[in-house]
């Protein structure tokens, strides 16, 4: 991931959530796992996500960290990125329906 990337992850309650990477806030390598801590924004919250990469297999996973830093945050630029991403997904679904 990189700054301003929009991604989808599964929240602890099972819901799929679209979020934006705001900034990288930490990086750690231990044995075979490289872990990057990202400050993310979704659903009017700033929170931490962990991106874990197995340095041997190059397999990457994104995990929600239960650490919410700010509730009720309104960040219009990031809301616009999320809206554009959702709009692109909707267009792709519309196009897929028409090709059947």
Secondary structure as a PSIPRED ss2 file (coil, helix, strand):
# PSIPRED VFORMAT (PSIPRED V4.0)

   1 X C   1.000  0.000  0.000
   2 X C   1.000  0.000  0.000
   3 X C   1.000  0.000  0.000
   4 X C   1.000  0.000  0.000
   5 X C   1.000  0.000  0.000
   6 X E   0.000  0.000  1.000
   7 X E   0.000  0.000  1.000
   8 X E   0.000  0.000  1.000
   9 X E   0.000  0.000  1.000
  10 X E   0.000  0.000  1.000
  11 X C   1.000  0.000  0.000
  12 X C   1.000  0.000  0.000
  13 X C   1.000  0.000  0.000
  14 X C   1.000  0.000  0.000
  15 X C   1.000  0.000  0.000
  16 X E   0.000  0.000  1.000
  17 X E   0.000  0.000  1.000
  18 X E   0.000  0.000  1.000
  19 X E   0.000  0.000  1.000
  20 X E   0.000  0.000  1.000
  21 X E   0.000  0.000  1.000
  22 X E   0.000  0.000  1.000
  23 X E   0.000  0.000  1.000
  24 X E   0.000  0.000  1.000
  25 X E   0.000  0.000  1.000
  26 X E   0.000  0.000  1.000
  27 X E   0.000  0.000  1.000
  28 X E   0.000  0.000  1.000
  29 X E   0.000  0.000  1.000
  30 X E   0.000  0.000  1.000
  31 X C   1.000  0.000  0.000
  32 X C   1.000  0.000  0.000
  33 X E   0.000  0.000  1.000
  34 X E   0.000  0.000  1.000
  35 X E   0.000  0.000  1.000
  36 X E   0.000  0.000  1.000
  37 X E   0.000  0.000  1.000
  38 X E   0.000  0.000  1.000
  39 X E   0.000  0.000  1.000
  40 X E   0.000  0.000  1.000
  41 X E   0.000  0.000  1.000
  42 X E   0.000  0.000  1.000
  43 X C   1.000  0.000  0.000
  44 X C   1.000  0.000  0.000
  45 X E   0.000  0.000  1.000
  46 X E   0.000  0.000  1.000
  47 X E   0.000  0.000  1.000
  48 X E   0.000  0.000  1.000
  49 X E   0.000  0.000  1.000
  50 X E   0.000  0.000  1.000
  51 X E   0.000  0.000  1.000
  52 X E   0.000  0.000  1.000
  53 X E   0.000  0.000  1.000
  54 X E   0.000  0.000  1.000
  55 X C   1.000  0.000  0.000
  56 X C   1.000  0.000  0.000
  57 X C   1.000  0.000  0.000
  58 X C   1.000  0.000  0.000
  59 X C   1.000  0.000  0.000
  60 X E   0.000  0.000  1.000
  61 X E   0.000  0.000  1.000
  62 X E   0.000  0.000  1.000
  63 X E   0.000  0.000  1.000
  64 X E   0.000  0.000  1.000
  65 X E   0.000  0.000  1.000
  66 X E   0.000  0.000  1.000
  67 X E   0.000  0.000  1.000
  68 X E   0.000  0.000  1.000
  69 X E   0.000  0.000  1.000
  70 X E   0.000  0.000  1.000
  71 X E   0.000  0.000  1.000
  72 X C   1.000  0.000  0.000
  73 X C   1.000  0.000  0.000
  74 X C   1.000  0.000  0.000
  75 X C   1.000  0.000  0.000
  76 X H   0.000  1.000  0.000
  77 X H   0.000  1.000  0.000
  78 X H   0.000  1.000  0.000
  79 X H   0.000  1.000  0.000
  80 X H   0.000  1.000  0.000
  81 X H   0.000  1.000  0.000
  82 X H   0.000  1.000  0.000
  83 X H   0.000  1.000  0.000
  84 X H   0.000  1.000  0.000
  85 X H   0.000  1.000  0.000
  86 X H   0.000  1.000  0.000
  87 X H   0.000  1.000  0.000
  88 X H   0.000  1.000  0.000
  89 X H   0.000  1.000  0.000
  90 X H   0.000  1.000  0.000
  91 X H   0.000  1.000  0.000
  92 X H   0.000  1.000  0.000
  93 X H   0.000  1.000  0.000
  94 X H   0.000  1.000  0.000
  95 X H   0.000  1.000  0.000
  96 X H   0.000  1.000  0.000
  97 X H   0.000  1.000  0.000
  98 X H   0.000  1.000  0.000
  99 X C   1.000  0.000  0.000
 100 X C   1.000  0.000  0.000
